[in-house]
Amino acid sequence: MDSITQMVLGAAVAAAVVPAQQRRRALIYGAMLGTVPDLDVLVRYADPVDNMTWHRSYSHSLLLLPPLALVLWWLAKRLDGAIAVAPGRWLGAFLLALVTHPLLDAFTIYGTQLWWPLDPTPVGLGSIFIIDPLYTLPLMGAVLWLGWRARSPAAGRRALTAGLAVSSGYLLWSVLAQQYVLDRALADRQRPTEASASLMATPAPLTTLLWRVVQRQPGSYDEAYMSLWVDPFPTPWVRHASRDELGPALAGHPPYERMVWFTHGFYGLQTEADQVILRDLRMGSEPVYVFSFAIAQTGDDGLRTAPAVQLDQAQPRSVMFSWLAERLFSPGSCLETPDRMLAAKPTPSPIGSCGR
């Protein structure tokens, strides 16, 4: 999740466990600790694929964060005598502020290596977008109320309880909504069926009411959207080719192997000019994805692997967000699919069109 969300979550859980008279102090500690795991972005690697796939690994490990919490608590206790008033509860505050960070990240699609190094498999449920105001605002409201308005310990406790309950309830809703979308996709008779296909569903930016569904099978992947407002099933399904026949020639190439592993197989291979492009299908939408890498070159002498280069794809955010806003309230049959719309760049029709 974004840094602001992690700060307010860390502040809220830390303040919830310390003595009432020390809650405001805990807000500061918790907010700082809530951002510590993401400091791994300061470590840069020569390979851009390594930059992507090592993020949320050791720094987000539930095996390493508890010892780190103990060390940071010990240092803070030596520097801040107030912590010695209730050292056990403060240790719990440090621990919760750190471990809730990767636990929340695991609900996004990116991939969090919770059990590194014993099991580095990335965990990415994908039920919530990396920025979702409906999750963040209840926590932010509770933290701000406690920090500036709460006039009694009871009022502060109620604010924290309400903020944590509402945000946790919303997180649960996102999981249930995702499962509903997946169930509807599996029941959709219009969905292309493949024996070896894999299916995933992720929410659109800033909402859990519009979902993007991707089905990956050998040689292609299918994409559809489902609005919980208007769609009984994801629609329309659009098939895109993937140059999977290049896989054997790429086998053993570290960027390729690591991305196949990290994406759980949700990647696409395309050739553009003389480059082989690998795209992470989990984040973005056809034809623009957040993570795309050139990993090989083609020529008269065949395919040659090359060091990975991350592609800087200009994202037409205003056009895409306009489409997403309209798609939320309009059946898929009423609109161009994103790839065709971005190619033609038509003027989006008003929200509520198509007979709604």
N, C-alpha and C positions, 0 to 999 in steps of 0.2 A: 504494500500500500504506500501511499505518498507520505512524505515526512511529517506533514501537519497531523495526519491521522495517527501516525505512530507516536507522535509527541503527546497528543491528548489522551490516547489510550494508556501510554505509560504513566502519565500524570494521574489519571483516574484510578488505575489499579493500585498504584503506590499509595495514594491518599486514602484508599479504602481500607488499608490494613494497619496503618500507623495509628497511634493515639490521637484522639480528636483534636487536642490542642496543637498537634504538629502537622496537621493536614496541609496547611499552606506551604510549609517547608517541603513536604513530600511532593507537592505539585512540581516544584522546581527540579528536585532530584529525578522524579519519574519522567518528566519531559526530556531531560538530558539523556537518561538511560534508554528511553524509547527509541532514540535515533542512533545509538551506538552500533547495532549490527550493520547498518547501512554504510558505516565508515569504510567498509571493504571496497567501496567504489574508488577510494583513493589509491588503491593498489592497481596499477595498470600493467597489462601484459602486451607483448609484441603482437600477438594474434588476437584480432577482434572477436573471434569465436571464444577464445579463452576469457576475454573480458566479460562476455555475456554469460558463459556457463559456470564460471567460478564465483560470480556474484550469487549471494544467498547460499553459499556452501559452508565453509568452516565458520564464518561469522554468524550463521543462523542455526548452528548445530545445537540441538537440545542436550547433547553430551558435553559440549564445551562451554555453553553459557552459564550453567550453574557454578562451575569453578570460577569463572570470570566474575559472577555476581559476588561470590565470597571474597575475592581479592578486592574488588571495588568497595564493598561494604567495610572491609577491614581498614582500608585507606581512609575512607570517609569518616569512620568512627574515630580515628586518630586525629583528624583535622577538625571535626565538628562534634563538640561535646554533647550536643543535643541528641545525637543518635544513641549515646550511651544510656539515655533514659529508658529506652525500650529496645535494646539491641536485637532481640529475636524478631520482633515485628518489623523492624527496619530491614533486617536481612530478608524477610519475606517480601518486603516492598521492592528491594533491589532485584530479587529473583523474578518476581512477577513482571516488573517493568521490562526486563530483558527477554524473558521467554515468550511473553504474549506477542512480541514483535514477529518472530518467525511463525508462530501459530496462526496469526492473522494473515501473514503473507501466503501461507499454504492454501488459503481459500481463493487466491488469485490464480491465474493460469500460468504465470511465468515459470514457476518451478523452484521449490525450496528444499534444499537437501537437509532435512530435519535430523537425520541420523548419521551425518558425516562424522568420521570417516568409515564407520562400520558398514553403513549402507548408504552410498551417495545417490541413490535413486531420487530424482527430483519429485517432490510432491506438489501438485498443482491442481486443486479441485476445480478451479475456474468458475465458481459460483458468483463471484463479485468482481467488478471492475476495479482497477488500481486506484481510481478516484471515484468515490460515491458519497455525495453529500448526505444522503439519508442514513448512512452509517456514521459519518464523522460529526454531523451537527449535534446530535444528542449528547455525545461525549464532550464536545466543545462547550455546549451550553452548561453542562454540569461543572466542568472545570472552571469556566468563567464565573459562574454563580458562586462556587465555593471560594474562589480567589478574591472576589470583590463584593459580593452581596450577602452571603450567608452570615447571619447575625448570631447563630447559635450552633453548637455541635449537632443538634438534631436536624436543623435545616441543611447543614452540609451533608450529613449522612443521607438524607432523603434525596438530595440532588445527585449524589454519586450513585445511589441505588437506582434511581430513575434513568440516569444516563447510561449506565452499564446494562440495565435490563432492556431498554429500548434498542440499543445498538446490537446487543446479543440476539434479541428477538428478530431484528432485521437480517442478521447474518443467517439465522435459522431459516427465515423465509427465503433467502436467496438459494439455499440448498434445496428446499422443497420445490421452488419454482424451476430450478434447473432440472431436477428429476422429472417434473411434470413435462417439461419441454422434450426431454429425451424419450420419455414414454410415448408422447404424441408422435415424435419422429419415427419411432419403431413401429407405431400403429398406422402410419401414413401409407396408404396403398400407392400413392404417387411417388414415393421415395424410391430411387433406383436401388435395387437389391443386389448385393454382392456377397458371396459366401465368406470372403476373407476381409470384409470391410470393418473399419473402426469408426466410431461415432463420438463426437464431442459437441458440447453446447456451452457457449460463453455469452455473458450479457453484453449489450451495447454500452458505450460509454455513458456513465452517470446514471444508469437506471437498471432495474431488474425486470422491467416490463417488456423489453424488446431483446430477443435472443438471436444470436447467429449460430447456426448448426452446420457442422462440417462432417462429411463422411469421406473417409480416405480408403481407397482400395488400390490394388496394383495398377499403375499406369494412369491414374486420374484421381480427382477429388471433386466432390459435389458440395455446393454451398447453397444455403437457404436461410431465410429469416422467419421468425415467428413472433408476432406481437400478441401478448396476452390479452390485449383489448379486443382484437378483431379476428384473429386467426385460429381455426381449430387444429391446424397442422402447419409445420414449416412450409413456406411456399414463396416463390417457385424454386424448384431445384435446378441449379445450373451446373453443368459438368465442365471441368477444366482439365486439360491434359497435363500429365507430369512425365518427364522424360526418365522414367524409372529404369529404362534399358541401359542408362549410363551408370547405374549403380555398380555393376561388376568392375568397370574401369576405375571407379572412384574408391573401391574397397581398399581399406588400409590407409587412406588419406585422412590424417587426424581431424581436420575441420569437418569433413563429411561424416566420419564415424561419430564424432562427438555431438553433432547436431542431430543426427538420426536418433541417438540415445536420449539427448536432452528433450527433444520434442515428442518423445514416445511415438515416433513414426509419422507425426503430423507435419510433414515438410513437403515442399514441391520443388521439382527440378525443371528448369527451363533453360533454353539456349537463346541468347540474344547476341547478335553479331558473332563474335568469336569467343564469347564467354559462356561458361556454365554457371547458372545462378541457382543458389539454394535459398528458398524462402521458408521462414517459420510461419506455418499456416494458422497458428493459434492466435496471433496478435495482428490485427489489421483486417483487411477485407480485399478481395480481388478488385483491382490489380495492385493495390498498394499495401505493403506489409511493413511492420515496424522493424523487423530484422530480416535483411536480405544480404547475402554474401556471394561474391564471385569467388569460386573455389577451383576453377579449372579453365583451360582454354582449348578450343577446337581448331583444327587446321587440316591441311592435306595429309599430314602424317598421323592423324587421329587425335585422341584426347590426351592432353598433358595436364597433370595436376599442378596447382600453383598456390602460393600462400594466399590465405583468405583475405579478401578486401571487403569491408562493409560498404554497402551502397547507400548513398544519401539520396533517398527518394523523396522528392517534394510531395508533401501530403496536402491535397486540396481540402483543408479542414472545413472551410466555410461551406463548400459544396456538399461534402460528406455529412456534416452535421445537419444541414438542411434536409438531406435525404433521410437521415435517421429519424429526425423529428416528424417528417411526413409519414414515414413507414410505420411509426408507432401507432398512428391512428388510421392508417389506410391498408386495406388488404394488399398482399404482394402482387396480385394480378393487376392492380391499378397502376403500378409504377414500373419504370425501367429498373433493371438490376443495377447495382452499383458500378460494375465494370463497364456496362454499356453507357450508363449515364455519364461517367467520368470521361469516357472516350468522346462522347458527343457534346458534353457540357450543356445540356438543355437548361432552360429556366425552370426551377422547381415549381410545381403547381402549389396552390395554397393548401395549408393543412385542412383536412376535412373534406377534400375533394373526392371524386370518384363515388358520388352518391351518398356520402356520409355527412 
